[in-house]
Amino acid sequence: MKRLSPQRIKTISEFHHLRYLPPPEHPLISVIDYSLIPSYGDNTTFIQDFYSIS
């Protein structure tokens, strides 16, 4: 299996865009229900340049 390089996500807005979510109401804070986000179905890995609490 070919190993893919991680995809870097620099902003919360970029994360919303990649996951087909509406734009965040605030550029620094977002609350997301992960059960509503479809999975990619592959082994894509992400590096986030922001904090996340789960």
N, CA, C and O of each residue as an XYZ file, in Angstrom:
216
protein
N       0.838     -1.164      0.000
C       0.000      0.000      0.000
C       0.896      1.245      0.000
O       1.862      1.329      0.758
N       0.561      2.194     -0.852
C       1.348      3.416     -0.950
C       1.065      4.310      0.261
O      -0.091      4.537      0.617
N       2.101      4.798      0.869
C       1.964      5.669      2.029
C       1.852      7.118      1.556
O       2.720      7.608      0.834
N       0.794      7.793      1.961
C       0.569      9.185      1.585
C       1.210     10.104      2.613
O       1.250      9.785      3.801
N       1.703     11.231      2.161
C       2.261     12.194      3.108
C       1.109     12.916      3.805
O       0.046     13.090      3.209
N       1.298     13.335      5.042
C       0.227     14.015      5.785
C      -0.185     15.316      5.114
O       0.630     16.002      4.497
N      -1.454     15.637      5.244
C      -1.978     16.886      4.710
C      -1.998     17.916      5.829
O      -2.569     17.659      6.889
N      -1.388     19.074      5.615
C      -1.314     20.114      6.641
C      -2.536     21.027      6.531
O      -2.859     21.532      5.457
N      -3.203     21.225      7.668
C      -4.349     22.137      7.759
C      -3.917     23.289      8.643
O      -3.626     23.100      9.824
N      -3.877     24.487      8.070
C      -3.325     25.630      8.787
C      -4.358     26.412      9.587
O      -4.008     27.024     10.597
N      -5.614     26.409      9.166
C      -6.629     27.219      9.846
C      -7.904     26.411     10.075
O      -8.127     25.377      9.445
N      -8.716     26.899     10.971
C     -10.020     26.286     11.224
C     -10.898     26.422      9.987
O     -11.649     25.506      9.655
N     -10.810     27.544      9.313
C     -11.586     27.744      8.082
C     -11.199     26.723      7.015
O     -12.064     26.211      6.303
N      -9.917     26.428      6.903
C      -9.454     25.431      5.945
C      -9.985     24.047      6.319
O     -10.375     23.280      5.438
N     -10.006     23.720      7.604
C     -10.565     22.446      8.047
C     -12.034     22.343      7.657
O     -12.471     21.313      7.143
N     -12.791     23.397      7.897
C     -14.216     23.407      7.534
C     -14.380     23.181      6.033
O     -15.244     22.418      5.601
N     -13.554     23.842      5.258
C     -13.642     23.710      3.805
C     -13.334     22.278      3.362
O     -14.052     21.725      2.528
N     -12.296     21.682      3.899
C     -11.909     20.322      3.516
C     -12.946     19.280      3.921
O     -13.082     18.251      3.259
N     -13.660     19.531      4.978
C     -14.676     18.579      5.468
C     -16.093     18.949      5.028
O     -17.069     18.400      5.540
N     -16.202     19.880      4.078
C     -17.499     20.282      3.529
C     -18.462     20.782      4.597
O     -19.653     20.470      4.578
N     -17.926     21.558      5.523
C     -18.729     22.173      6.578
C     -18.964     23.640      6.227
O     -18.191     24.222      5.465
N     -20.026     24.246      6.776
C     -20.204     25.680      6.560
C     -19.056     26.454      7.204
O     -18.434     25.954      8.142
N     -18.765     27.653      6.725
C     -17.672     28.445      7.315
C     -17.899     28.672      8.810
O     -19.039     28.817      9.250
N     -16.831     28.702      9.579
C     -16.999     28.928     11.023
C     -17.513     30.347     11.291
O     -17.220     31.282     10.546
N     -18.270     30.480     12.353
C     -18.793     31.802     12.726
C     -17.703     32.688     13.308
O     -17.787     33.914     13.236
N     -16.684     32.070     13.884
C     -15.563     32.803     14.474
C     -14.272     32.178     13.931
O     -14.182     30.954     13.848
N     -13.281     32.978     13.563
C     -12.071     32.412     12.951
C     -11.178     31.605     13.901
O     -10.311     30.861     13.442
N     -11.377     31.741     15.213
C     -10.499     31.064     16.162
C     -11.165     29.949     16.953
O     -10.479     29.168     17.613
N     -12.500     29.860     16.898
C     -13.223     28.876     17.705
C     -14.270     28.189     16.833
O     -14.967     28.837     16.052
N     -14.369     26.871     16.978
C     -15.374     26.120     16.246
C     -15.748     24.888     17.051
O     -14.885     24.245     17.649
N     -17.038     24.557     17.068
C     -17.527     23.342     17.709
C     -18.114     22.469     16.599
O     -18.986     22.901     15.845
N     -17.615     21.229     16.517
C     -17.994     20.345     15.421
C     -18.476     19.016     15.981
O     -17.838     18.436     16.860
N     -19.601     18.540     15.471
C     -20.100     17.210     15.808
C     -19.498     16.235     14.793
O     -19.946     16.173     13.648
N     -18.488     15.477     15.211
C     -17.765     14.604     14.294
C     -18.625     13.469     13.751
O     -18.259     12.859     12.746
N     -19.748     13.170     14.380
C     -20.613     12.124     13.844
C     -21.296     12.568     12.554
O     -21.825     11.734     11.819
N     -21.292     13.867     12.269
C     -21.922     14.392     11.056
C     -20.940     14.547      9.891
O     -21.347     14.906      8.786
N     -19.649     14.280     10.128
C     -18.634     14.458      9.101
C     -18.374     13.129      8.416
O     -18.029     12.149      9.076
N     -18.536     13.083      7.076
C     -18.227     11.825      6.385
C     -16.727     11.551      6.406
O     -15.922     12.481      6.362
N     -16.356     10.285      6.474
C     -14.935      9.930      6.464
C     -14.447      9.881      5.026
O     -15.236      9.719      4.096
N     -13.143     10.022      4.855
C     -12.556      9.972      3.529
C     -12.515      8.546      2.982
O     -12.503      8.359      1.766
N     -12.495      7.563      3.834
C     -12.447      6.186      3.393
C     -11.052      5.687      3.049
O     -10.878      4.524      2.688
N     -10.065      6.559      3.158
C      -8.695      6.132      2.930
C      -7.879      6.419      4.185
O      -8.435      6.797      5.216
N      -6.599      6.246      4.105
C      -5.740      6.442      5.271
C      -5.084      7.819      5.261
O      -3.898      7.945      5.566
N      -5.846      8.845      4.913
C      -5.319     10.206      4.896
C      -5.026     10.644      6.321
O      -5.856     10.471      7.213
N      -3.852     11.209      6.532
C      -3.498     11.749      7.847
C      -3.395     13.265      7.744
O      -3.090     13.815      6.686
N      -3.655     13.921      8.857
C      -3.657     15.372      8.899
C      -2.707     15.877      9.971
O      -2.509     15.233     11.002
N      -2.136     17.016      9.716
C      -1.385     17.773     10.714
C      -2.105     19.099     10.847
O      -2.273     19.816      9.860
N      -2.527     19.431     12.040
C      -3.264     20.681     12.280
C      -2.349     21.701     12.936
O      -1.635     21.404     13.894
N      -2.391     22.900     12.398
C      -1.610     23.991     12.981
C      -2.446     24.786     13.983
O      -2.234     25.985     14.170
N      -3.389     24.114     14.618
C      -4.213     24.732     15.648
C      -4.562     23.658     16.676
O      -4.467     22.464     16.393
N      -4.962     24.085     17.852
C      -5.324     23.150     18.920
C      -6.721     22.587     18.674
O      -7.598     23.259     18.132
N      -6.898     21.350     19.083
C      -8.233     20.760     19.054
C      -8.428     19.983     20.364
O      -7.499     19.377     20.898
N      -9.641     20.027     20.846
C     -10.011     19.306     22.077
C     -11.102     18.338     21.681
O     -12.093     18.718     21.059
N     -10.909     17.070     22.051
C     -11.934     16.091     21.675
C     -12.352     15.286     22.877
O     -13.208     14.409     22.765
